[in-house]
């Protein structure tokens, strides 16, 4: 093509699966971002094996050769790049200012997480359930990076630079619960409503934290520190008002002694 770099953007046409497509000249970064956005939209609602490069080209309104130009490795390379982009979005879900009650921070993070799940329903299911022909050790590593990044963020909110094995396990177990609940939520036609699911998951976090604190001194110290930031109207207060009567009845029926009678209870 002749002409200077200052030439105005122009439409170009090329065959694409029997369709004419028009696209504007873009910088390399913008074009790559456009193709990734088109791919993410398709992978969000279809399993990877059901999406072709022609589909991506059509959605981006470019030619198939142009997609290959940016992703010479074909659909697998494009899928992994789209997955990494989605993973970065998921990691940002847990980025939250480290102020205020811990349960409120978790609630805001879960709001973003569940919104992502809602917008990428089919793709999220295919990603976490596995079995896709596009699944490789690299895609699995990308997904695991998201889990580890989420755990790091949560532990940072708990102000634990060097967590012990039990606390790490508790946090990673909760992340697994969040993933599993999200998949079930999609399978149940997104019921209960997202805000109810969010509150239920925060309750699970509190329950896991309390159960771990009962036998792990480090978690007990972290829990006490977190309690100082909670307020009566935060999620912990709501859960306490609902659970204490139940636990009180259970303690009476089982004739449970005071906490000091359990040698494992952290002091």
C-alpha positions in Angstrom: 0.0 0.0 0.0 1.4 3.4 -0.9 1.0 6.6 1.0 2.2 8.1 4.2 1.3 7.0 7.8 -0.8 10.1 8.0 -3.3 8.8 5.5 -6.8 8.7 7.0 -8.2 5.4 8.1 -10.0 3.6 5.4 -12.4 0.6 5.1 -10.9 -2.6 3.7 -12.9 -5.6 2.5 -12.0 -9.2 2.5 -13.7 -12.5 2.2 -14.6 -14.2 5.4 -16.7 -17.3 5.2 -18.8 -15.9 2.4 -19.3 -12.6 4.1 -17.8 -9.2 3.3 -16.3 -7.5 6.3 -15.2 -3.9 6.8 -12.7 -2.8 9.3 -10.7 0.3 10.2 -7.0 0.5 10.5 -5.9 0.4 14.1 -2.7 0.3 16.1 -1.4 -3.2 16.9 -2.5 -2.8 20.5 -6.0 -1.7 19.7 -6.5 -4.4 17.0 -5.3 -7.1 19.4 -7.6 -5.7 22.1 -10.5 -5.7 19.6 -10.0 -9.3 18.6 -9.6 -10.4 22.3 -12.9 -8.6 23.2 -14.7 -10.4 20.3 -13.3 -13.7 21.3 -14.1 -13.2 25.0 -17.7 -12.4 24.1 -18.0 -15.7 22.2 -16.1 -17.8 24.7 -18.3 -16.3 27.4 -21.4 -17.8 26.0 -20.1 -20.9 24.2 -17.8 -23.7 25.0 -14.4 -23.2 23.3 -14.8 -26.1 20.9 -18.0 -24.5 19.6 -16.2 -21.3 18.6 -14.3 -21.1 15.3 -11.8 -18.5 14.0 -14.4 -17.6 11.4 -16.8 -16.8 14.3 -14.3 -14.5 15.9 -13.5 -12.8 12.6 -17.2 -12.3 11.9 -17.8 -10.9 15.4 -14.8 -8.5 15.1 -15.8 -7.6 11.5 -12.4 -8.5 10.1 -11.0 -11.1 7.8 -10.0 -14.6 9.0 -6.4 -14.0 7.8 -6.2 -10.9 9.9 -7.1 -13.0 13.0 -4.3 -15.5 12.1 -1.9 -12.5 11.6 -2.3 -11.6 15.3 -2.7 -15.1 16.5 -0.6 -17.4 14.3 -1.1 -20.3 16.7 -4.8 -20.4 15.7 -7.7 -20.8 18.0 -5.8 -22.4 20.9 -3.5 -19.3 21.1 -6.5 -17.0 20.9 -8.4 -18.9 23.5 -5.4 -18.9 25.9 -5.0 -15.1 25.4 -8.7 -14.5 25.9 -8.6 -16.7 29.0 -5.6 -14.8 30.4 -7.5 -11.5 29.8 -10.6 -12.9 31.6 -8.3 -14.1 34.4 -7.0 -10.6 34.9 -10.5 -9.4 35.2 -11.3 -12.0 37.8 -8.2 -11.2 39.8 -9.3 -7.6 39.9 -12.6 -8.7 41.4 -10.8 -9.3 44.7 -8.9 -6.0 44.7 -10.5 -3.9 47.3 -9.3 -1.0 49.6 -8.1 -2.5 52.9 -10.4 -0.4 55.1 -13.7 -1.1 56.9 -15.2 -4.4 58.0 -13.7 -7.5 56.4 -17.2 -8.9 55.6 -18.1 -5.8 53.7 -14.9 -6.0 51.7 -15.7 -9.6 50.8 -19.3 -8.7 49.9 -18.1 -6.0 47.4 -15.5 -8.5 45.9 -18.2 -11.1 45.6 -20.5 -8.7 43.9 -17.9 -8.1 41.2 -17.1 -11.9 41.0 -20.8 -12.9 40.6 -21.3 -10.2 38.0 -18.5 -11.6 36.0 -19.9 -15.1 36.4 -23.3 -13.8 35.2 -21.9 -12.1 32.1 -19.7 -15.1 31.2 -22.0 -17.9 32.2 -21.3 -20.6 29.5 -17.6 -19.8 29.3 -17.2 -19.8 33.1 -18.9 -23.2 33.3 -16.7 -24.7 30.5 -13.6 -23.2 32.1 -14.1 -24.5 35.6 -15.7 -27.9 34.8 -12.9 -28.7 32.3 -13.3 -31.3 29.6 -13.0 -28.8 26.8 -10.8 -29.8 23.8 -9.1 -26.4 24.3 -8.0 -27.3 27.8 -4.3 -27.7 28.3 -1.7 -27.5 31.1 -1.4 -23.8 30.2 -5.1 -23.0 30.5 -5.2 -25.0 33.8 -2.3 -22.9 35.1 -4.0 -19.7 34.2 -7.1 -20.8 36.2 -5.0 -21.8 39.1 -3.2 -18.4 39.1 -6.6 -16.8 39.6 -7.3 -19.0 42.6 -3.9 -18.2 44.1 -4.2 -14.5 43.4 -7.6 -14.5 45.1 -6.2 -16.2 48.2 -3.3 -13.7 48.3 -5.8 -10.8 48.2 -8.0 -12.2 50.9 -5.0 -12.9 53.2 -3.9 -9.3 52.6 -7.3 -8.1 53.7 -6.8 -10.2 56.8 -3.3 -8.6 57.3 -1.5 -12.0 57.4 1.8 -11.7 55.6 2.9 -15.2 56.6 -0.2 -17.5 57.0 0.1 -20.9 58.5 -1.0 -24.1 56.8 -4.5 -24.1 58.4 -5.3 -20.5 57.6 -4.1 -21.0 54.0 -6.2 -24.1 53.7 -9.2 -22.3 55.1 -9.0 -19.5 52.6 -8.4 -21.8 49.6 -11.2 -24.0 50.7 -13.5 -21.0 50.8 -12.4 -20.1 47.2 -13.3 -23.6 46.1 -16.7 -23.2 47.8 -17.3 -19.9 45.9 -16.4 -21.6 42.5 -18.6 -24.6 43.2 -21.5 -22.4 44.4 -21.2 -20.3 41.3 -21.4 -23.3 39.0 -24.5 -24.6 40.9 -26.0 -21.2 40.7 -25.7 -21.1 36.9 -27.1 -24.7 36.7 -30.1 -23.5 38.9 -30.9 -20.7 36.5 -29.2 -18.1 38.7 -31.3 -18.8 41.7 -31.3 -17.6 44.5 -30.7 -14.0 43.5 -27.1 -12.9 43.3 -27.3 -10.8 46.5 -28.6 -13.7 48.5 -25.9 -16.0 47.1 -23.3 -13.3 48.0 -24.5 -13.1 51.6 -24.6 -16.9 51.9 -21.0 -17.1 50.8 -19.9 -14.4 53.2 -21.6 -16.4 56.0 -19.6 -19.5 54.8 -16.4 -17.5 55.1 -17.3 -16.5 58.7 -18.2 -20.1 59.6 -15.0 -21.5 58.2 -13.0 -18.8 59.9 -14.6 -19.5 63.3 -14.2 -23.2 62.9 -10.5 -22.9 62.1 -9.9 -20.4 64.9 -11.3 -22.9 67.4 -8.1 -25.1 66.9 -5.5 -22.7 65.3 -4.0 -19.9 67.4 -3.0 -17.8 64.4 -6.5 -17.9 62.9 -7.9 -17.1 66.4 -5.7 -13.9 66.5 -6.7 -12.9 63.0 -10.4 -13.5 63.8 -10.2 -11.3 66.9 -8.5 -8.5 65.0 -11.1 -8.7 62.2 -13.9 -8.6 64.8 -12.7 -5.2 66.0 -13.5 -3.7 62.6 -17.0 -5.2 62.4 -20.2 -3.3 63.2 -23.6 -4.5 64.4 -25.1 -3.9 60.9 -22.3 -5.7 59.1 -22.7 -9.3 57.9 -21.1 -10.8 61.0 -23.6 -9.1 63.2 -26.4 -10.5 61.2 -25.1 -14.0 61.2 -24.4 -13.9 65.0 -28.0 -12.8 65.7 -29.2 -15.8 63.7 -26.7 -18.4 64.8 -26.3 -17.7 68.5 -29.8 -18.9 69.5 -29.2 -22.1 67.5 -25.8 -22.7 69.1 -27.3 -21.9 72.5 -30.0 -24.5 72.1 -27.4 -27.1 70.9 -25.1 -26.4 73.9 -27.9 -26.8 76.3 -29.1 -30.1 74.7 -25.6 -31.5 74.5 -24.5 -30.2 77.9 -21.4 -28.6 76.4 -19.1 -27.2 79.0 -17.3 -23.8 78.7 -14.6 -23.2 76.1 -11.8 -23.7 78.7 -12.7 -27.3 79.0 -11.3 -28.0 75.5 -7.5 -28.1 75.7 -7.3 -27.2 71.9 -9.0 -23.8 72.5 -6.6 -21.0 71.7 -6.2 -18.6 74.6 
